């Protein structure tokens, strides 16, 4: 089966279990993961995966040269061709700029999924000449050469439009979840709310708790369950 090369520079950070789940239902392409840095989730990837610097024949100095200058090692190209890579799918906008030289060298389409911060953070797009980031240097090329930007929400699509990305390049593709074959039995739970995610400031759990308190003060009998972990756990619990 031909392959889709999934590029994520850091394979794979603990909060990013949603990344490999995107490929579980693939039937015509076999996912093969590639990154430059190994993280704790690497061992749990359910698909074949490789770290650039660990491929036989790739010298240590070729990894920063690939990331900073976009020079793709011949060994990486042989590895990709051996896997019959037909398309490159990069996770996050920065990943797209890092994977662009690979897709260009292989002559295959590049698709990039934008998840949120990669479209909303002003620092990503701020002009900082002469010390521009990899993303800033390659952003114009990425818009010209990518086949499609997948936006996980209408909000992300709107942000990229506001940044000048042409409309035909953008498509909204919501990330899904696996559903059980039989729906669980339902029961009356009353006015109960559920929040799930990393307990970090940008996820807004503090806002949810404050909103719950305000609603209760107005006489609404609401309950809130929070599932997750992170640096704000003790503060939010208190």
C-alpha positions in Angstrom: 0.0 0.0 0.0 1.4 3.5 -0.8 2.2 5.7 2.1 1.4 9.1 3.5 4.4 10.6 5.2 3.2 12.3 8.4 5.7 14.9 9.5 5.7 16.1 13.1 9.0 17.6 14.2 8.7 16.3 17.7 7.5 12.7 17.9 5.4 12.7 20.0 4.6 15.1 22.8 2.3 13.6 25.6 -0.7 15.9 24.8 -0.7 15.0 21.1 -2.4 11.6 21.2 -4.9 13.1 18.8 -2.3 13.1 16.0 -2.0 9.3 15.3 -5.8 8.9 15.8 -6.3 10.9 12.6 -5.1 8.0 10.5 -6.8 5.0 12.0 -9.5 4.9 9.4 -7.2 5.2 6.4 -7.8 2.5 3.8 -5.8 3.6 0.7 -2.7 5.2 2.3 -0.4 3.7 4.9 0.8 6.3 7.5 4.5 6.5 8.1 5.7 9.0 10.7 8.9 11.1 10.5 10.3 13.6 12.9 13.6 15.2 14.0 13.2 14.9 17.8 12.1 11.9 19.9 9.6 12.4 22.7 7.9 10.2 25.2 5.0 9.3 22.9 7.3 7.8 20.2 7.2 4.3 21.6 3.4 4.3 21.6 2.9 5.3 18.0 0.7 2.6 16.4 2.3 3.2 13.0 5.9 2.9 11.6 7.9 5.9 12.6 11.5 7.2 12.2 13.6 10.0 13.6 15.7 11.6 10.9 19.0 11.6 12.8 18.6 7.9 13.5 18.2 6.7 9.9 21.2 4.7 8.7 23.5 7.0 6.7 22.2 10.3 8.1 25.0 12.3 9.7 24.3 14.4 12.9 25.2 17.6 11.1 22.6 16.9 8.4 19.7 17.2 10.8 20.2 21.0 11.6 21.1 21.5 8.0 17.7 20.0 7.0 15.8 22.0 9.5 17.5 25.4 9.0 18.3 25.3 5.3 15.9 22.8 3.9 18.6 20.5 2.5 17.1 17.0 2.4 19.6 14.1 2.9 19.7 11.6 0.1 19.2 8.9 2.6 15.8 10.4 3.7 14.7 10.5 0.1 15.6 6.9 -0.4 13.8 6.0 2.7 10.7 7.8 1.6 10.8 6.2 -1.9 11.3 2.8 -0.4 8.0 3.4 1.5 6.3 4.6 -1.7 5.3 8.0 -0.2 2.6 9.6 -2.4 1.8 12.6 -0.2 3.2 14.5 2.8 0.9 15.5 5.6 2.4 17.9 8.1 1.0 18.6 11.5 0.8 22.3 12.5 1.9 25.2 10.4 5.5 25.1 11.4 5.6 21.5 10.6 4.4 22.4 7.1 7.4 24.7 6.6 9.8 22.0 7.8 8.2 19.3 5.6 8.0 21.5 2.5 11.5 20.6 1.2 10.7 16.9 1.5 7.5 17.2 -0.5 9.4 19.4 -3.0 12.2 16.9 -3.4 9.9 14.0 -3.8 7.6 15.8 -6.2 4.4 14.9 -4.1 1.6 17.1 -2.7 1.9 18.7 0.7 -1.1 19.0 3.0 -0.8 20.9 6.3 -3.2 20.8 9.2 -3.5 24.0 11.3 -4.7 23.4 14.8 -5.0 26.8 16.4 -2.0 28.4 18.0 -0.1 28.0 14.7 -2.7 30.4 13.1 -3.4 32.7 16.1 0.0 33.5 17.7 1.2 36.9 16.5 4.8 35.9 17.2 4.6 33.4 14.4 3.9 36.0 11.8 5.7 39.0 13.3 8.4 40.5 11.1 11.7 40.0 12.9 14.4 40.6 10.2 17.2 39.7 10.1 16.6 36.9 12.7 13.5 35.4 11.2 12.3 31.9 12.3 12.1 29.0 9.9 8.3 29.5 9.7 8.6 33.2 8.9 11.3 32.5 6.2 9.3 29.8 4.5 5.7 31.0 5.0 5.4 32.6 1.5 6.7 29.5 -0.1 4.4 27.3 1.9 1.4 29.2 0.7 2.5 29.0 -2.9 3.5 25.3 -3.0 1.2 23.5 -0.5 -1.8 21.6 -2.1 -4.1 22.3 0.9 -4.3 23.8 4.3 -6.7 21.8 6.6 -8.2 23.9 9.3 -9.6 22.1 12.4 -12.4 24.8 12.8 -14.1 27.7 11.0 -12.3 29.9 13.5 -8.9 28.8 12.4 -9.9 29.2 8.7 -11.0 32.7 9.4 -7.7 33.6 11.1 -5.7 32.4 8.1 -7.9 34.3 5.8 -7.2 37.4 7.8 -3.5 36.7 7.4 -3.9 36.8 3.7 -4.0 33.1 2.8 -6.0 32.6 -0.4 -9.5 31.1 0.1 -9.1 28.2 -2.3 -6.2 26.9 -0.2 -8.3 26.5 2.9 -10.6 23.7 3.9 -12.3 23.0 7.2 -11.7 19.5 8.4 -12.9 18.8 11.9 -10.9 16.2 13.9 -13.1 13.2 14.8 -13.3 10.7 17.6 -14.0 7.0 17.5 -17.6 6.1 18.4 -18.5 2.8 20.0 -20.4 0.4 17.8 -23.3 0.5 20.3 -24.1 3.8 22.0 -23.8 3.7 25.8 -27.0 3.7 27.7 -28.1 7.2 28.6 -29.4 8.3 31.9 -30.6 11.5 33.3 -27.7 13.5 34.8 -29.4 16.8 35.3 -27.6 20.1 34.6 -24.1 18.6 34.5 -21.2 20.0 32.5 -18.0 18.3 31.4 -14.7 19.9 30.4 -11.8 17.7 29.1 -8.3 18.9 28.3 -4.8 19.9 29.5 -4.9 22.1 32.6 -3.1 25.0 31.1 -4.2 28.7 30.9 -5.1 28.8 27.2 -7.7 26.0 27.7 -9.9 28.3 29.8 -10.7 25.9 32.7 -10.5 28.9 35.1 -13.1 30.7 33.0 -15.4 27.6 33.1 -15.1 27.4 36.9 -15.8 31.2 37.2 -18.8 30.9 34.9 -20.1 28.0 37.0 -19.8 30.1 40.2 -21.6 33.0 38.5 -24.4 30.7 37.3 -24.9 29.2 40.7 -25.0 32.6 42.3 -28.0 33.3 40.0 -29.8 30.2 41.2 -28.9 27.7 38.5 -28.2 24.2 39.9 -25.2 23.3 37.8 -22.4 20.8 38.3 -19.0 20.7 36.6 -16.7 17.7 36.0 -13.1 18.5 34.8 -11.0 15.7 33.4 -7.3 16.4 32.7 -4.0 17.1 34.2 -1.4 19.9 33.9 0.4 22.6 35.9 -2.8 24.4 36.9 -4.3 21.3 38.6 -3.8 22.3 42.2 -4.9 25.9 41.5 -8.0 24.8 39.7 -8.8 22.2 42.4 -8.5 24.9 45.1 
